[in-house]
Amino acid sequence: MKAIQKTMTKCLFRKLNLALVLGVAALVVGVALSGCKKEGTPQVKVTVQAEKPESGPMVEHLTADALLAPIAQAAIEPKISAPVKKFYVQRGDKVREGQLLAVLENADLTGAAMDSKGSFEAAQAAYVTATQATVPAAVQRAQLDFNQAEANLNLNEGIVKSRKQLFAQGAIPGRDLDTAEAALVQAKTAYEAAKTNLESMQKINRQADLKAAKGQLTSAEGKLKSADAMVNYSEIRSPIDGVVTERPLYAGETAAAGTPLITVMETSTLLAKAHLAQSVVQNMKLGDTAKVSVAGIEKPVNAIVSLISPALDPGSTTVEVWLKIDNKSGALKVGTPVNVVVTGRRVVNALKIPQSAVLTAEDGTKSVMVIGNDGAAHRKQVTLGIVDGDDVQVLSGLSPTDEVITSGSYGLDDGTPVVVGPAATDDDSAKPNASKSGSDD
């Protein structure tokens, strides 16, 4: 009996194990079938906005941020250190070129200038005396010697001439003629010596005296000019027309040499200095028109491109461009940050799309997503041209019949199914571009 019960118990355990195995197998099959059913559901479509490229005229508008700067500026630094005796202008005063702005203490400099002037006048008088006075005594003696030698020469020449006639007539012996001719030779020698001595006195000594007098006059004149310059350094004058923008000291305080004492700016014309990419500046030229937007001023201000730097900025590898702005009204202030829009090239018939449709890869290439006939998004590389506000010109890569995704293309993979939805509202602008429509079947 016990053996029968034991056998029945074993059979029961075997049936229970078989049922458990069958249950687990059924569960695995159910899960597998459930997974297969999930994979067979339709893929989710992404809602986007799209439009076809437009054709029409375009005008290139280049935008950049800039700072307003004066067309001319002078931070006037005194060349000497001295207390300020008097200021003649205040901050905000309009000044003219050459106008006296301030005077430093200069009593010692004025005295030195007067002393130099006296020395110069004395040197002038000495020079006049040297150039217009009678011939010096040495020259007079040389002149007398020359005159005497010349007279003696003439006398001996007359004697020789007369004795030759007498000798020819036999009236005198030959030795008398020889004696006269010997005396003539001596007279000629003395005449040449006297002449050389006189010329030497007239040229060498006279020139030395004149050079000495001229040197003293030049030295005195140089000292006078130096003293006058020191006095002029104590008078601070404006080198340009403009407005006084800085005057840090008060009368009585010491102005240090090399430190700005007064700053003058010419603000009737201002410059908006902007930095643009080299590729953008390539087709820009002097005289191009521009608009400058200033915070607090309703209408943009007209401007003209006045300078395009011939070299790149070494720090940013951009090109500095200056825009000239009329500011006779004084409404614009130096240092104000502004936004500039420069008018560039014009295209009569351009294929254009919104800039929001353009995608930029890490290597700088440009592309857009278009909706294909299969209802999916496909990437197309494009070559772009000029920019006009929110639109950009497409040079190649698109046709007028392509439907370009203008919103919601960021992050889309090529081949993603899409559906064109309504344009995004202000409330939707903060939401992600890609939104799911539909649910799992």
Contacts in CASP RR format, 6 or more apart in sequence:
PFRMAT RR
TARGET T0000
AUTHOR 0000-0000-0000
METHOD contacts of the structure
MODEL  1
MKAIQKTMTKCLFRKLNLALVLGVAALVVGVALSGCKKEGTPQVKVTVQA
EKPESGPMVEHLTADALLAPIAQAAIEPKISAPVKKFYVQRGDKVREGQL
LAVLENADLTGAAMDSKGSFEAAQAAYVTATQATVPAAVQRAQLDFNQAE
ANLNLNEGIVKSRKQLFAQGAIPGRDLDTAEAALVQAKTAYEAAKTNLES
MQKINRQADLKAAKGQLTSAEGKLKSADAMVNYSEIRSPIDGVVTERPLY
AGETAAAGTPLITVMETSTLLAKAHLAQSVVQNMKLGDTAKVSVAGIEKP
VNAIVSLISPALDPGSTTVEVWLKIDNKSGALKVGTPVNVVVTGRRVVNA
LKIPQSAVLTAEDGTKSVMVIGNDGAAHRKQVTLGIVDGDDVQVLSGLSP
TDEVITSGSYGLDDGTPVVVGPAATDDDSAKPNASKSGSDD
38 440 0 8 1.000
41 440 0 8 1.000
41 441 0 8 1.000
42 441 0 8 1.000
43 417 0 8 1.000
44 417 0 8 1.000
44 436 0 8 1.000
44 437 0 8 1.000
44 438 0 8 1.000
45 417 0 8 1.000
45 418 0 8 1.000
45 419 0 8 1.000
45 436 0 8 1.000
45 437 0 8 1.000
45 438 0 8 1.000
46 377 0 8 1.000
46 408 0 8 1.000
46 412 0 8 1.000
46 416 0 8 1.000
46 417 0 8 1.000
46 418 0 8 1.000
46 419 0 8 1.000
46 434 0 8 1.000
46 435 0 8 1.000
46 436 0 8 1.000
47 418 0 8 1.000
47 419 0 8 1.000
47 420 0 8 1.000
47 421 0 8 1.000
47 434 0 8 1.000
47 435 0 8 1.000
47 437 0 8 1.000
48 371 0 8 1.000
48 377 0 8 1.000
48 405 0 8 1.000
48 406 0 8 1.000
48 407 0 8 1.000
48 408 0 8 1.000
48 409 0 8 1.000
48 412 0 8 1.000
48 418 0 8 1.000
48 419 0 8 1.000
48 420 0 8 1.000
48 421 0 8 1.000
48 433 0 8 1.000
48 434 0 8 1.000
49 405 0 8 1.000
49 406 0 8 1.000
49 407 0 8 1.000
49 408 0 8 1.000
49 420 0 8 1.000
49 421 0 8 1.000
49 422 0 8 1.000
49 423 0 8 1.000
49 424 0 8 1.000
50 371 0 8 1.000
50 403 0 8 1.000
50 404 0 8 1.000
50 405 0 8 1.000
50 406 0 8 1.000
50 418 0 8 1.000
50 420 0 8 1.000
51 353 0 8 1.000
51 354 0 8 1.000
51 403 0 8 1.000
51 404 0 8 1.000
51 406 0 8 1.000
52 400 0 8 1.000
52 401 0 8 1.000
52 402 0 8 1.000
52 403 0 8 1.000
52 404 0 8 1.000
53 351 0 8 1.000
53 352 0 8 1.000
53 353 0 8 1.000
53 394 0 8 1.000
53 398 0 8 1.000
53 399 0 8 1.000
53 400 0 8 1.000
53 402 0 8 1.000
53 404 0 8 1.000
54 351 0 8 1.000
54 352 0 8 1.000
54 353 0 8 1.000
54 391 0 8 1.000
55 349 0 8 1.000
55 350 0 8 1.000
55 351 0 8 1.000
55 352 0 8 1.000
55 400 0 8 1.000
56 348 0 8 1.000
56 349 0 8 1.000
56 350 0 8 1.000
56 352 0 8 1.000
57 346 0 8 1.000
57 347 0 8 1.000
57 348 0 8 1.000
57 349 0 8 1.000
57 350 0 8 1.000
58 346 0 8 1.000
58 347 0 8 1.000
58 350 0 8 1.000
58 352 0 8 1.000
58 386 0 8 1.000
58 388 0 8 1.000
58 391 0 8 1.000
58 393 0 8 1.000
59 343 0 8 1.000
59 344 0 8 1.000
59 345 0 8 1.000
59 346 0 8 1.000
59 347 0 8 1.000
59 386 0 8 1.000
59 388 0 8 1.000
60 283 0 8 1.000
60 343 0 8 1.000
60 344 0 8 1.000
60 345 0 8 1.000
60 346 0 8 1.000
60 347 0 8 1.000
60 386 0 8 1.000
60 387 0 8 1.000
60 388 0 8 1.000
61 341 0 8 1.000
61 342 0 8 1.000
61 343 0 8 1.000
61 344 0 8 1.000
61 387 0 8 1.000
61 388 0 8 1.000
61 389 0 8 1.000
62 276 0 8 1.000
62 280 0 8 1.000
62 284 0 8 1.000
62 341 0 8 1.000
62 342 0 8 1.000
62 344 0 8 1.000
62 387 0 8 1.000
63 339 0 8 1.000
63 340 0 8 1.000
63 341 0 8 1.000
63 342 0 8 1.000
64 274 0 8 1.000
64 275 0 8 1.000
64 276 0 8 1.000
64 321 0 8 1.000
64 339 0 8 1.000
64 340 0 8 1.000
64 342 0 8 1.000
65 274 0 8 1.000
65 337 0 8 1.000
65 338 0 8 1.000
65 339 0 8 1.000
65 340 0 8 1.000
66 272 0 8 1.000
66 273 0 8 1.000
66 274 0 8 1.000
66 292 0 8 1.000
66 323 0 8 1.000
66 337 0 8 1.000
66 338 0 8 1.000
66 339 0 8 1.000
66 340 0 8 1.000
67 272 0 8 1.000
67 273 0 8 1.000
67 335 0 8 1.000
67 336 0 8 1.000
67 337 0 8 1.000
67 338 0 8 1.000
68 270 0 8 1.000
68 271 0 8 1.000
68 272 0 8 1.000
68 325 0 8 1.000
68 332 0 8 1.000
68 333 0 8 1.000
68 334 0 8 1.000
68 335 0 8 1.000
68 336 0 8 1.000
68 338 0 8 1.000
69 270 0 8 1.000
69 271 0 8 1.000
69 272 0 8 1.000
69 273 0 8 1.000
69 334 0 8 1.000
69 335 0 8 1.000
70 265 0 8 1.000
70 266 0 8 1.000
70 267 0 8 1.000
70 270 0 8 1.000
70 271 0 8 1.000
70 334 0 8 1.000
71 266 0 8 1.000
71 267 0 8 1.000
71 268 0 8 1.000
71 269 0 8 1.000
71 270 0 8 1.000
71 271 0 8 1.000
71 324 0 8 1.000
72 240 0 8 1.000
72 242 0 8 1.000
72 265 0 8 1.000
72 266 0 8 1.000
73 240 0 8 1.000
73 263 0 8 1.000
73 264 0 8 1.000
73 265 0 8 1.000
73 266 0 8 1.000
74 238 0 8 1.000
74 239 0 8 1.000
74 240 0 8 1.000
74 263 0 8 1.000
74 264 0 8 1.000
74 265 0 8 1.000
75 246 0 8 1.000
75 260 0 8 1.000
75 263 0 8 1.000
76 101 0 8 1.000
76 236 0 8 1.000
76 238 0 8 1.000
76 239 0 8 1.000
76 260 0 8 1.000
76 261 0 8 1.000
76 262 0 8 1.000
76 263 0 8 1.000
76 264 0 8 1.000
77 257 0 8 1.000
77 258 0 8 1.000
77 259 0 8 1.000
77 260 0 8 1.000
77 261 0 8 1.000
78 104 0 8 1.000
78 233 0 8 1.000
78 234 0 8 1.000
78 236 0 8 1.000
78 255 0 8 1.000
78 256 0 8 1.000
78 257 0 8 1.000
78 258 0 8 1.000
78 259 0 8 1.000
78 261 0 8 1.000
79 233 0 8 1.000
79 257 0 8 1.000
79 258 0 8 1.000
80 104 0 8 1.000
80 230 0 8 1.000
80 233 0 8 1.000
80 234 0 8 1.000
80 257 0 8 1.000
81 254 0 8 1.000
81 255 0 8 1.000
81 256 0 8 1.000
81 257 0 8 1.000
82 104 0 8 1.000
82 105 0 8 1.000
82 106 0 8 1.000
82 234 0 8 1.000
82 254 0 8 1.000
82 255 0 8 1.000
83 104 0 8 1.000
83 105 0 8 1.000
83 252 0 8 1.000
83 253 0 8 1.000
83 254 0 8 1.000
83 255 0 8 1.000
84 102 0 8 1.000
84 103 0 8 1.000
84 104 0 8 1.000
84 105 0 8 1.000
84 249 0 8 1.000
84 250 0 8 1.000
84 251 0 8 1.000
84 252 0 8 1.000
84 253 0 8 1.000
84 254 0 8 1.000
84 255 0 8 1.000
84 261 0 8 1.000
85 102 0 8 1.000
85 103 0 8 1.000
85 104 0 8 1.000
85 105 0 8 1.000
85 106 0 8 1.000
85 234 0 8 1.000
85 251 0 8 1.000
85 252 0 8 1.000
86 102 0 8 1.000
86 103 0 8 1.000
86 251 0 8 1.000
87 101 0 8 1.000
87 102 0 8 1.000
87 247 0 8 1.000
87 250 0 8 1.000
87 251 0 8 1.000
88 99 0 8 1.000
88 100 0 8 1.000
88 101 0 8 1.000
88 102 0 8 1.000
88 103 0 8 1.000
89 95 0 8 1.000
89 99 0 8 1.000
89 101 0 8 1.000
89 102 0 8 1.000
89 244 0 8 1.000
89 247 0 8 1.000
89 262 0 8 1.000
90 244 0 8 1.000
90 247 0 8 1.000
91 244 0 8 1.000
91 245 0 8 1.000
91 246 0 8 1.000
91 247 0 8 1.000
92 243 0 8 1.000
92 244 0 8 1.000
92 245 0 8 1.000
93 243 0 8 1.000
93 244 0 8 1.000
94 242 0 8 1.000
94 243 0 8 1.000
94 244 0 8 1.000
95 101 0 8 1.000
95 238 0 8 1.000
95 241 0 8 1.000
95 242 0 8 1.000
95 243 0 8 1.000
95 244 0 8 1.000
95 264 0 8 1.000
96 238 0 8 1.000
96 241 0 8 1.000
96 242 0 8 1.000
97 238 0 8 1.000
97 239 0 8 1.000
97 240 0 8 1.000
97 241 0 8 1.000
98 237 0 8 1.000
98 238 0 8 1.000
98 239 0 8 1.000
99 237 0 8 1.000
99 238 0 8 1.000
100 235 0 8 1.000
100 236 0 8 1.000
100 237 0 8 1.000
101 236 0 8 1.000
101 237 0 8 1.000
101 238 0 8 1.000
101 244 0 8 1.000
101 262 0 8 1.000
102 235 0 8 1.000
102 236 0 8 1.000
102 261 0 8 1.000
102 262 0 8 1.000
103 234 0 8 1.000
103 235 0 8 1.000
103 236 0 8 1.000
104 233 0 8 1.000
104 234 0 8 1.000
104 235 0 8 1.000
104 236 0 8 1.000
104 255 0 8 1.000
105 234 0 8 1.000
106 230 0 8 1.000
106 231 0 8 1.000
106 234 0 8 1.000
106 235 0 8 1.000
109 227 0 8 1.000
109 230 0 8 1.000
109 231 0 8 1.000
109 233 0 8 1.000
109 234 0 8 1.000
110 231 0 8 1.000
112 227 0 8 1.000
112 230 0 8 1.000
113 224 0 8 1.000
113 227 0 8 1.000
113 228 0 8 1.000
113 230 0 8 1.000
113 231 0 8 1.000
115 227 0 8 1.000
116 220 0 8 1.000
116 223 0 8 1.000
116 224 0 8 1.000
116 226 0 8 1.000
116 227 0 8 1.000
116 228 0 8 1.000
117 224 0 8 1.000
117 227 0 8 1.000
118 220 0 8 1.000
119 220 0 8 1.000
119 223 0 8 1.000
119 224 0 8 1.000
120 217 0 8 1.000
120 220 0 8 1.000
120 221 0 8 1.000
120 223 0 8 1.000
120 224 0 8 1.000
122 220 0 8 1.000
123 213 0 8 1.000
123 216 0 8 1.000
123 217 0 8 1.000
123 219 0 8 1.000
123 220 0 8 1.000
123 221 0 8 1.000
124 217 0 8 1.000
124 220 0 8 1.000
126 213 0 8 1.000
126 216 0 8 1.000
126 217 0 8 1.000
127 213 0 8 1.000
127 214 0 8 1.000
127 216 0 8 1.000
127 217 0 8 1.000
129 213 0 8 1.000
130 209 0 8 1.000
130 210 0 8 1.000
130 212 0 8 1.000
130 213 0 8 1.000
131 210 0 8 1.000
131 213 0 8 1.000
135 143 0 8 1.000
136 205 0 8 1.000
136 209 0 8 1.000
138 201 0 8 1.000
138 205 0 8 1.000
139 198 0 8 1.000
139 201 0 8 1.000
139 202 0 8 1.000
139 205 0 8 1.000
139 206 0 8 1.000
142 194 0 8 1.000
142 197 0 8 1.000
142 198 0 8 1.000
142 200 0 8 1.000
142 201 0 8 1.000
142 202 0 8 1.000
143 198 0 8 1.000
145 194 0 8 1.000
145 197 0 8 1.000
145 198 0 8 1.000
146 191 0 8 1.000
146 194 0 8 1.000
146 195 0 8 1.000
146 197 0 8 1.000
146 198 0 8 1.000
148 194 0 8 1.000
149 187 0 8 1.000
149 190 0 8 1.000
149 191 0 8 1.000
149 193 0 8 1.000
149 194 0 8 1.000
149 195 0 8 1.000
150 191 0 8 1.000
150 194 0 8 1.000
152 187 0 8 1.000
152 190 0 8 1.000
152 191 0 8 1.000
153 184 0 8 1.000
153 187 0 8 1.000
153 188 0 8 1.000
153 190 0 8 1.000
153 191 0 8 1.000
155 187 0 8 1.000
156 180 0 8 1.000
156 183 0 8 1.000
156 184 0 8 1.000
156 186 0 8 1.000
156 187 0 8 1.000
157 184 0 8 1.000
157 187 0 8 1.000
159 180 0 8 1.000
159 183 0 8 1.000
159 184 0 8 1.000
160 177 0 8 1.000
160 180 0 8 1.000
160 181 0 8 1.000
160 184 0 8 1.000
163 172 0 8 1.000
163 176 0 8 1.000
163 177 0 8 1.000
163 180 0 8 1.000
164 177 0 8 1.000
166 172 0 8 1.000
166 176 0 8 1.000
167 173 0 8 1.000
167 174 0 8 1.000
167 176 0 8 1.000
167 177 0 8 1.000
236 261 0 8 1.000
236 262 0 8 1.000
238 262 0 8 1.000
238 264 0 8 1.000
239 264 0 8 1.000
240 264 0 8 1.000
240 266 0 8 1.000
241 266 0 8 1.000
242 264 0 8 1.000
242 265 0 8 1.000
242 266 0 8 1.000
242 267 0 8 1.000
242 268 0 8 1.000
243 264 0 8 1.000
243 265 0 8 1.000
243 266 0 8 1.000
243 267 0 8 1.000
244 262 0 8 1.000
244 263 0 8 1.000
244 264 0 8 1.000
245 263 0 8 1.000
245 264 0 8 1.000
245 265 0 8 1.000
245 334 0 8 1.000
246 260 0 8 1.000
246 262 0 8 1.000
246 263 0 8 1.000
247 261 0 8 1.000
247 262 0 8 1.000
247 263 0 8 1.000
248 260 0 8 1.000
248 261 0 8 1.000
249 255 0 8 1.000
249 261 0 8 1.000
255 261 0 8 1.000
265 334 0 8 1.000
267 327 0 8 1.000
267 330 0 8 1.000
267 332 0 8 1.000
267 334 0 8 1.000
268 326 0 8 1.000
268 327 0 8 1.000
268 328 0 8 1.000
268 330 0 8 1.000
269 324 0 8 1.000
269 325 0 8 1.000
269 326 0 8 1.000
269 327 0 8 1.000
270 324 0 8 1.000
270 325 0 8 1.000
270 327 0 8 1.000
270 332 0 8 1.000
270 334 0 8 1.000
271 306 0 8 1.000
271 322 0 8 1.000
271 323 0 8 1.000
271 324 0 8 1.000
271 325 0 8 1.000
272 292 0 8 1.000
272 303 0 8 1.000
272 322 0 8 1.000
272 323 0 8 1.000
272 325 0 8 1.000
272 338 0 8 1.000
272 340 0 8 1.000
273 320 0 8 1.000
273 321 0 8 1.000
273 322 0 8 1.000
273 323 0 8 1.000
274 320 0 8 1.000
274 321 0 8 1.000
274 323 0 8 1.000
274 340 0 8 1.000
275 313 0 8 1.000
275 316 0 8 1.000
275 318 0 8 1.000
275 319 0 8 1.000
275 320 0 8 1.000
275 321 0 8 1.000
276 284 0 8 1.000
276 318 0 8 1.000
276 319 0 8 1.000
276 321 0 8 1.000
277 318 0 8 1.000
277 319 0 8 1.000
278 312 0 8 1.000
278 317 0 8 1.000
278 318 0 8 1.000
278 319 0 8 1.000
281 308 0 8 1.000
281 319 0 8 1.000
281 321 0 8 1.000
283 344 0 8 1.000
283 345 0 8 1.000
284 305 0 8 1.000
284 308 0 8 1.000
284 321 0 8 1.000
284 342 0 8 1.000
284 344 0 8 1.000
285 305 0 8 1.000
285 308 0 8 1.000
286 305 0 8 1.000
286 306 0 8 1.000
286 307 0 8 1.000
286 308 0 8 1.000
287 304 0 8 1.000
287 305 0 8 1.000
287 306 0 8 1.000
288 304 0 8 1.000
288 305 0 8 1.000
288 342 0 8 1.000
288 343 0 8 1.000
288 344 0 8 1.000
289 302 0 8 1.000
289 303 0 8 1.000
289 304 0 8 1.000
289 305 0 8 1.000
289 342 0 8 1.000
289 343 0 8 1.000
290 302 0 8 1.000
290 303 0 8 1.000
290 304 0 8 1.000
290 305 0 8 1.000
290 323 0 8 1.000
290 340 0 8 1.000
290 341 0 8 1.000
290 342 0 8 1.000
290 343 0 8 1.000
291 300 0 8 1.000
291 301 0 8 1.000
291 302 0 8 1.000
291 303 0 8 1.000
291 340 0 8 1.000
291 341 0 8 1.000
291 343 0 8 1.000
292 300 0 8 1.000
292 301 0 8 1.000
292 302 0 8 1.000
292 303 0 8 1.000
292 323 0 8 1.000
292 325 0 8 1.000
292 338 0 8 1.000
292 339 0 8 1.000
292 340 0 8 1.000
292 341 0 8 1.000
293 300 0 8 1.000
293 301 0 8 1.000
293 338 0 8 1.000
293 339 0 8 1.000
293 340 0 8 1.000
293 341 0 8 1.000
294 300 0 8 1.000
294 301 0 8 1.000
294 332 0 8 1.000
294 336 0 8 1.000
294 338 0 8 1.000
295 336 0 8 1.000
295 337 0 8 1.000
295 338 0 8 1.000
297 331 0 8 1.000
297 332 0 8 1.000
300 341 0 8 1.000
301 325 0 8 1.000
301 326 0 8 1.000
301 332 0 8 1.000
302 325 0 8 1.000
302 326 0 8 1.000
303 323 0 8 1.000
303 324 0 8 1.000
303 325 0 8 1.000
303 340 0 8 1.000
304 323 0 8 1.000
304 324 0 8 1.000
305 321 0 8 1.000
305 322 0 8 1.000
305 323 0 8 1.000
305 324 0 8 1.000
305 342 0 8 1.000
306 322 0 8 1.000
306 323 0 8 1.000
306 324 0 8 1.000
307 320 0 8 1.000
307 321 0 8 1.000
307 322 0 8 1.000
308 319 0 8 1.000
308 321 0 8 1.000
308 322 0 8 1.000
309 319 0 8 1.000
309 320 0 8 1.000
309 321 0 8 1.000
312 318 0 8 1.000
312 319 0 8 1.000
313 319 0 8 1.000
313 320 0 8 1.000
321 342 0 8 1.000
323 340 0 8 1.000
323 342 0 8 1.000
325 332 0 8 1.000
344 386 0 8 1.000
345 386 0 8 1.000
347 386 0 8 1.000
347 393 0 8 1.000
350 386 0 8 1.000
350 393 0 8 1.000
351 393 0 8 1.000
351 394 0 8 1.000
351 398 0 8 1.000
351 400 0 8 1.000
352 388 0 8 1.000
352 391 0 8 1.000
352 392 0 8 1.000
352 393 0 8 1.000
352 394 0 8 1.000
353 368 0 8 1.000
353 391 0 8 1.000
353 392 0 8 1.000
353 394 0 8 1.000
353 398 0 8 1.000
353 404 0 8 1.000
353 406 0 8 1.000
354 390 0 8 1.000
354 391 0 8 1.000
354 392 0 8 1.000
354 406 0 8 1.000
355 387 0 8 1.000
355 389 0 8 1.000
355 390 0 8 1.000
355 391 0 8 1.000
355 392 0 8 1.000
356 390 0 8 1.000
356 406 0 8 1.000
356 407 0 8 1.000
357 368 0 8 1.000
357 369 0 8 1.000
357 404 0 8 1.000
357 405 0 8 1.000
357 406 0 8 1.000
357 409 0 8 1.000
358 366 0 8 1.000
358 367 0 8 1.000
358 368 0 8 1.000
358 382 0 8 1.000
358 384 0 8 1.000
358 392 0 8 1.000
359 366 0 8 1.000
359 367 0 8 1.000
359 368 0 8 1.000
359 369 0 8 1.000
359 379 0 8 1.000
359 409 0 8 1.000
359 410 0 8 1.000
360 366 0 8 1.000
361 367 0 8 1.000
365 381 0 8 1.000
366 381 0 8 1.000
366 382 0 8 1.000
366 383 0 8 1.000
366 384 0 8 1.000
367 379 0 8 1.000
367 380 0 8 1.000
367 381 0 8 1.000
367 382 0 8 1.000
368 379 0 8 1.000
368 380 0 8 1.000
368 382 0 8 1.000
368 398 0 8 1.000
368 404 0 8 1.000
368 405 0 8 1.000
368 409 0 8 1.000
369 377 0 8 1.000
369 378 0 8 1.000
369 379 0 8 1.000
369 380 0 8 1.000
369 404 0 8 1.000
369 405 0 8 1.000
369 409 0 8 1.000
369 412 0 8 1.000
370 377 0 8 1.000
370 378 0 8 1.000
370 380 0 8 1.000
370 398 0 8 1.000
370 402 0 8 1.000
370 403 0 8 1.000
370 404 0 8 1.000
370 405 0 8 1.000
371 377 0 8 1.000
371 378 0 8 1.000
371 403 0 8 1.000
371 405 0 8 1.000
371 418 0 8 1.000
371 420 0 8 1.000
372 378 0 8 1.000
372 403 0 8 1.000
374 415 0 8 1.000
375 417 0 8 1.000
375 418 0 8 1.000
376 415 0 8 1.000
376 416 0 8 1.000
376 417 0 8 1.000
376 418 0 8 1.000
377 405 0 8 1.000
377 409 0 8 1.000
377 412 0 8 1.000
377 413 0 8 1.000
377 414 0 8 1.000
377 415 0 8 1.000
377 416 0 8 1.000
377 417 0 8 1.000
377 418 0 8 1.000
378 414 0 8 1.000
378 415 0 8 1.000
379 414 0 8 1.000
380 397 0 8 1.000
380 398 0 8 1.000
380 402 0 8 1.000
381 397 0 8 1.000
382 394 0 8 1.000
382 395 0 8 1.000
382 396 0 8 1.000
382 397 0 8 1.000
382 398 0 8 1.000
383 394 0 8 1.000
383 395 0 8 1.000
383 396 0 8 1.000
383 397 0 8 1.000
384 392 0 8 1.000
384 393 0 8 1.000
384 394 0 8 1.000
384 395 0 8 1.000
385 392 0 8 1.000
385 393 0 8 1.000
385 394 0 8 1.000
385 395 0 8 1.000
386 392 0 8 1.000
386 393 0 8 1.000
387 393 0 8 1.000
398 404 0 8 1.000
403 420 0 8 1.000
405 412 0 8 1.000
405 418 0 8 1.000
407 423 0 8 1.000
407 424 0 8 1.000
407 433 0 8 1.000
408 433 0 8 1.000
408 434 0 8 1.000
409 433 0 8 1.000
410 433 0 8 1.000
411 434 0 8 1.000
412 418 0 8 1.000
412 434 0 8 1.000
419 437 0 8 1.000
424 431 0 8 1.000
END
